[in-house]
């Protein structure tokens, strides 16, 4: 499946929203999950491959020129206009996906598979907890938009500074705690500390925690051990790992997840 860039919207200094349309999106089958994602295929510079491509186009191709798979959460799907919005964390020329998003122009094409996904806010709880950095804002934002006016949610959102905060609209009663790296004594623990020191409302709650691996693991440990969260029903998983390329993170993620599961 593939689509074309319709527009690119800068949400913050490091967050871009790419709106895709056309291509084969008339065949797109949406997921009910609010963490629904696509497996996008990004072409390295100088690759002779063009979108759309198939297995035959990749036969005998140098591995350095083959498409690089990356998973991205769907921020919004508009079935009426066949528009798919994806939010990208972009640091200029770093990474295949960020580079593509920072350079994207109307008419550019992106090929992908999917969607997948498994989380949706439970209607059977008293409130909802969302925790994450910029990489999780797509899923957090999509989740908040499904909540009714009778729902309540608390969000811990990690960004560099106030200039990086974005709108997270919802009909629900939502409290967003913005956590800033630039003013923190320890940027690598400031999100964990924020959750650890929070006063949670009474009642049952469901949990969505995603972002950097070390932060997610520490938050999982305190939620399960100190807050009584059921680790089997909570959605807690890392999207990336500090000081690791995507390929390096993929190579160790399975063992990391096994170690995380054994923590508590």
One Martini backbone bead per residue (centre of mass of N, CA, C, O) as a GRO file, in nm:
protein
  264
    1UNK     BB    1   0.100   0.034   0.018
    2UNK     BB    2   0.019   0.379  -0.085
    3UNK     BB    3   0.110   0.736  -0.066
    4UNK     BB    4   0.059   1.091  -0.064
    5UNK     BB    5   0.159   1.397  -0.011
    6UNK     BB    6  -0.025   1.683   0.095
    7UNK     BB    7   0.098   1.769   0.387
    8UNK     BB    8   0.300   1.982   0.612
    9UNK     BB    9   0.309   2.008   0.974
   10UNK     BB   10   0.423   2.215   1.226
   11UNK     BB   11   0.404   2.159   1.580
   12UNK     BB   12   0.718   2.172   1.632
   13UNK     BB   13   1.055   2.177   1.624
   14UNK     BB   14   1.026   1.823   1.621
   15UNK     BB   15   0.721   1.816   1.496
   16UNK     BB   16   0.559   1.630   1.234
   17UNK     BB   17   0.283   1.647   1.004
   18UNK     BB   18   0.176   1.394   0.781
   19UNK     BB   19  -0.034   1.407   0.498
   20UNK     BB   20  -0.208   1.146   0.345
   21UNK     BB   21  -0.291   1.051   0.002
   22UNK     BB   22  -0.406   0.846  -0.210
   23UNK     BB   23  -0.331   0.596  -0.399
   24UNK     BB   24  -0.438   0.314  -0.182
   25UNK     BB   25  -0.643   0.437   0.044
   26UNK     BB   26  -0.915   0.308  -0.061
   27UNK     BB   27  -0.801   0.021   0.089
   28UNK     BB   28  -0.812   0.107   0.372
   29UNK     BB   29  -0.806  -0.061   0.698
   30UNK     BB   30  -0.909   0.019   0.986
   31UNK     BB   31  -0.842   0.055   1.319
   32UNK     BB   32  -0.956   0.054   1.662
   33UNK     BB   33  -0.693   0.134   1.748
   34UNK     BB   34  -0.502   0.404   1.906
   35UNK     BB   35  -0.212   0.245   1.829
   36UNK     BB   36  -0.203   0.253   1.544
   37UNK     BB   37   0.004   0.117   1.272
   38UNK     BB   38   0.275   0.152   1.050
   39UNK     BB   39   0.493   0.005   0.799
   40UNK     BB   40   0.743   0.180   0.686
   41UNK     BB   41   0.925   0.267   0.371
   42UNK     BB   42   1.257   0.382   0.348
   43UNK     BB   43   1.456   0.547   0.118
   44UNK     BB   44   1.753   0.574   0.034
   45UNK     BB   45   1.988   0.734  -0.088
   46UNK     BB   46   2.026   0.636  -0.424
   47UNK     BB   47   1.795   0.471  -0.474
   48UNK     BB   48   1.636   0.298  -0.748
   49UNK     BB   49   1.382   0.301  -0.599
   50UNK     BB   50   1.023   0.316  -0.639
   51UNK     BB   51   0.706   0.438  -0.580
   52UNK     BB   52   0.597   0.153  -0.627
   53UNK     BB   53   0.695  -0.168  -0.484
   54UNK     BB   54   0.843  -0.492  -0.520
   55UNK     BB   55   1.019  -0.776  -0.487
   56UNK     BB   56   1.152  -0.756  -0.773
   57UNK     BB   57   1.289  -0.468  -0.714
   58UNK     BB   58   1.492  -0.612  -0.478
   59UNK     BB   59   1.656  -0.788  -0.643
   60UNK     BB   60   1.999  -0.767  -0.580
   61UNK     BB   61   2.005  -0.547  -0.375
   62UNK     BB   62   2.167  -0.348  -0.197
   63UNK     BB   63   2.123  -0.313   0.137
   64UNK     BB   64   2.178   0.004   0.142
   65UNK     BB   65   1.917   0.038  -0.083
   66UNK     BB   66   1.707  -0.060   0.090
   67UNK     BB   67   1.439  -0.055   0.256
   68UNK     BB   68   1.340   0.107   0.566
   69UNK     BB   69   1.190   0.003   0.847
   70UNK     BB   70   0.911   0.177   1.012
   71UNK     BB   71   0.725   0.262   1.300
   72UNK     BB   72   0.393   0.428   1.291
   73UNK     BB   73   0.163   0.620   1.421
   74UNK     BB   74  -0.169   0.692   1.397
   75UNK     BB   75  -0.328   0.989   1.438
   76UNK     BB   76  -0.520   0.995   1.167
   77UNK     BB   77  -0.840   0.894   1.018
   78UNK     BB   78  -1.004   0.981   0.703
   79UNK     BB   79  -1.255   0.819   0.535
   80UNK     BB   80  -1.379   1.037   0.349
   81UNK     BB   81  -1.076   1.152   0.234
   82UNK     BB   82  -0.835   0.964   0.258
   83UNK     BB   83  -0.668   1.039   0.538
   84UNK     BB   84  -0.325   1.023   0.665
   85UNK     BB   85  -0.185   1.079   0.989
   86UNK     BB   86   0.162   1.154   1.071
   87UNK     BB   87   0.395   1.163   1.336
   88UNK     BB   88   0.719   1.324   1.348
   89UNK     BB   89   1.037   1.289   1.467
   90UNK     BB   90   1.267   1.564   1.400
   91UNK     BB   91   1.644   1.595   1.343
   92UNK     BB   92   1.668   1.649   1.051
   93UNK     BB   93   1.917   1.420   0.925
   94UNK     BB   94   1.815   1.212   1.121
   95UNK     BB   95   1.737   0.951   0.988
   96UNK     BB   96   1.516   0.826   0.765
   97UNK     BB   97   1.240   0.940   0.863
   98UNK     BB   98   1.316   1.230   0.947
   99UNK     BB   99   1.432   1.311   0.673
  100UNK     BB  100   1.179   1.266   0.508
  101UNK     BB  101   0.991   1.460   0.664
  102UNK     BB  102   1.172   1.723   0.632
  103UNK     BB  103   1.146   1.688   0.294
  104UNK     BB  104   0.858   1.683   0.246
  105UNK     BB  105   0.636   1.683  -0.040
  106UNK     BB  106   0.406   1.727  -0.244
  107UNK     BB  107   0.385   1.392  -0.396
  108UNK     BB  108   0.518   1.224  -0.219
  109UNK     BB  109   0.609   0.888  -0.138
  110UNK     BB  110   0.459   0.612   0.064
  111UNK     BB  111   0.533   0.297   0.189
  112UNK     BB  112   0.310   0.036   0.336
  113UNK     BB  113   0.198  -0.141   0.621
  114UNK     BB  114  -0.130  -0.214   0.727
  115UNK     BB  115  -0.260  -0.216   1.028
  116UNK     BB  116  -0.178  -0.204   1.365
  117UNK     BB  117  -0.274  -0.301   1.703
  118UNK     BB  118  -0.415  -0.295   2.072
  119UNK     BB  119  -0.509  -0.016   2.182
  120UNK     BB  120  -0.783   0.095   2.405
  121UNK     BB  121  -0.973   0.265   2.590
  122UNK     BB  122  -1.138   0.192   2.865
  123UNK     BB  123  -1.488   0.198   2.967
  124UNK     BB  124  -1.423   0.043   3.273
  125UNK     BB  125  -1.314   0.314   3.404
  126UNK     BB  126  -1.239   0.608   3.587
  127UNK     BB  127  -0.948   0.634   3.447
  128UNK     BB  128  -0.658   0.776   3.267
  129UNK     BB  129  -0.315   0.683   3.176
  130UNK     BB  130  -0.057   0.894   3.028
  131UNK     BB  131   0.279   0.815   2.898
  132UNK     BB  132   0.523   1.034   2.727
  133UNK     BB  133   0.674   1.120   2.444
  134UNK     BB  134   0.685   1.225   2.125
  135UNK     BB  135   0.649   0.922   2.015
  136UNK     BB  136   0.346   0.909   2.176
  137UNK     BB  137   0.147   1.138   2.075
  138UNK     BB  138  -0.022   0.996   1.864
  139UNK     BB  139  -0.161   0.791   2.057
  140UNK     BB  140  -0.256   0.986   2.272
  141UNK     BB  141  -0.425   1.168   2.088
  142UNK     BB  142  -0.611   0.945   1.976
  143UNK     BB  143  -0.722   0.858   2.252
  144UNK     BB  144  -0.843   1.127   2.355
  145UNK     BB  145  -1.053   1.153   2.109
  146UNK     BB  146  -1.236   0.897   2.222
  147UNK     BB  147  -1.327   1.048   2.459
  148UNK     BB  148  -1.556   1.142   2.666
  149UNK     BB  149  -1.703   1.382   2.873
  150UNK     BB  150  -1.702   1.159   3.120
  151UNK     BB  151  -1.406   1.149   3.112
  152UNK     BB  152  -1.073   1.076   3.255
  153UNK     BB  153  -0.738   1.232   3.234
  154UNK     BB  154  -0.379   1.165   3.258
  155UNK     BB  155  -0.081   1.350   3.154
  156UNK     BB  156   0.261   1.265   3.071
  157UNK     BB  157   0.476   1.505   2.901
  158UNK     BB  158   0.773   1.489   2.710
  159UNK     BB  159   0.994   1.772   2.666
  160UNK     BB  160   1.222   2.015   2.623
  161UNK     BB  161   1.001   2.261   2.611
  162UNK     BB  162   0.744   2.481   2.587
  163UNK     BB  163   0.783   2.500   2.265
  164UNK     BB  164   0.697   2.170   2.246
  165UNK     BB  165   0.417   2.206   2.293
  166UNK     BB  166   0.091   2.060   2.242
  167UNK     BB  167  -0.204   1.978   2.125
  168UNK     BB  168  -0.468   1.779   2.322
  169UNK     BB  169  -0.753   1.699   2.225
  170UNK     BB  170  -1.071   1.680   2.419
  171UNK     BB  171  -1.380   1.596   2.578
  172UNK     BB  172  -1.239   1.544   2.821
  173UNK     BB  173  -1.096   1.534   3.140
  174UNK     BB  174  -0.780   1.693   3.109
  175UNK     BB  175  -0.451   1.642   3.246
  176UNK     BB  176  -0.145   1.816   3.174
  177UNK     BB  177   0.194   1.717   3.230
  178UNK     BB  178   0.462   1.905   3.171
  179UNK     BB  179   0.789   1.787   3.079
  180UNK     BB  180   1.129   1.918   3.113
  181UNK     BB  181   1.454   1.880   3.019
  182UNK     BB  182   1.608   2.167   3.032
  183UNK     BB  183   1.522   2.202   3.364
  184UNK     BB  184   1.653   1.944   3.450
  185UNK     BB  185   1.873   1.774   3.639
  186UNK     BB  186   1.751   1.493   3.500
  187UNK     BB  187   1.637   1.410   3.193
  188UNK     BB  188   1.621   1.081   3.237
  189UNK     BB  189   1.412   1.115   3.516
  190UNK     BB  190   1.177   1.327   3.507
  191UNK     BB  191   0.937   1.146   3.427
  192UNK     BB  192   0.952   0.945   3.656
  193UNK     BB  193   0.924   1.151   3.886
  194UNK     BB  194   0.646   1.259   3.810
  195UNK     BB  195   0.495   0.991   3.856
  196UNK     BB  196   0.596   0.925   4.146
  197UNK     BB  197   0.476   1.221   4.267
  198UNK     BB  198   0.190   1.158   4.212
  199UNK     BB  199  -0.158   1.217   4.251
  200UNK     BB  200  -0.394   0.988   4.244
  201UNK     BB  201  -0.686   0.898   4.178
  202UNK     BB  202  -0.947   0.741   4.242
  203UNK     BB  203  -0.969   0.431   4.120
  204UNK     BB  204  -0.983   0.296   3.823
  205UNK     BB  205  -0.713   0.228   3.576
  206UNK     BB  206  -0.557   0.286   3.281
  207UNK     BB  207  -0.254   0.208   3.076
  208UNK     BB  208  -0.017   0.433   2.894
  209UNK     BB  209   0.333   0.346   2.812
  210UNK     BB  210   0.557   0.539   2.601
  211UNK     BB  211   0.909   0.525   2.470
  212UNK     BB  212   1.179   0.525   2.632
  213UNK     BB  213   1.316   0.248   2.762
  214UNK     BB  214   1.420   0.335   3.046
  215UNK     BB  215   1.168   0.495   3.127
  216UNK     BB  216   0.956   0.275   3.090
  217UNK     BB  217   1.077   0.071   3.287
  218UNK     BB  218   1.063   0.248   3.543
  219UNK     BB  219   0.756   0.302   3.533
  220UNK     BB  220   0.664   0.013   3.544
  221UNK     BB  221   0.786  -0.058   3.818
  222UNK     BB  222   0.624   0.155   3.988
  223UNK     BB  223   0.334   0.078   3.903
  224UNK     BB  224   0.341  -0.222   3.990
  225UNK     BB  225   0.480  -0.200   4.280
  226UNK     BB  226   0.328   0.086   4.392
  227UNK     BB  227   0.023   0.093   4.224
  228UNK     BB  228  -0.105  -0.192   4.126
  229UNK     BB  229  -0.051  -0.265   3.841
  230UNK     BB  230  -0.147  -0.458   3.571
  231UNK     BB  231   0.080  -0.596   3.353
  232UNK     BB  232  -0.133  -0.757   3.161
  233UNK     BB  233  -0.316  -0.479   3.085
  234UNK     BB  234  -0.101  -0.296   3.030
  235UNK     BB  235   0.041  -0.036   2.817
  236UNK     BB  236   0.392  -0.127   2.802
  237UNK     BB  237   0.633   0.027   2.575
  238UNK     BB  238   0.900   0.063   2.374
  239UNK     BB  239   1.019   0.263   2.090
  240UNK     BB  240   1.307   0.346   2.214
  241UNK     BB  241   1.676   0.408   2.243
  242UNK     BB  242   1.921   0.543   2.386
  243UNK     BB  243   2.202   0.536   2.181
  244UNK     BB  244   2.020   0.411   1.940
  245UNK     BB  245   1.955   0.277   1.673
  246UNK     BB  246   1.712   0.115   1.521
  247UNK     BB  247   1.879  -0.141   1.460
  248UNK     BB  248   2.002  -0.177   1.745
  249UNK     BB  249   1.731  -0.201   1.892
  250UNK     BB  250   1.617  -0.446   1.741
  251UNK     BB  251   1.854  -0.647   1.833
  252UNK     BB  252   1.761  -0.603   2.168
  253UNK     BB  253   1.453  -0.597   2.236
  254UNK     BB  254   1.380  -0.882   2.322
  255UNK     BB  255   1.568  -0.894   2.574
  256UNK     BB  256   1.464  -0.640   2.708
  257UNK     BB  257   1.169  -0.736   2.745
  258UNK     BB  258   1.240  -0.978   2.922
  259UNK     BB  259   1.369  -0.813   3.149
  260UNK     BB  260   1.125  -0.635   3.209
  261UNK     BB  261   0.927  -0.869   3.286
  262UNK     BB  262   1.123  -0.956   3.537
  263UNK     BB  263   1.114  -0.724   3.741
  264UNK     BB  264   0.766  -0.762   3.823
   0.00000   0.00000   0.00000
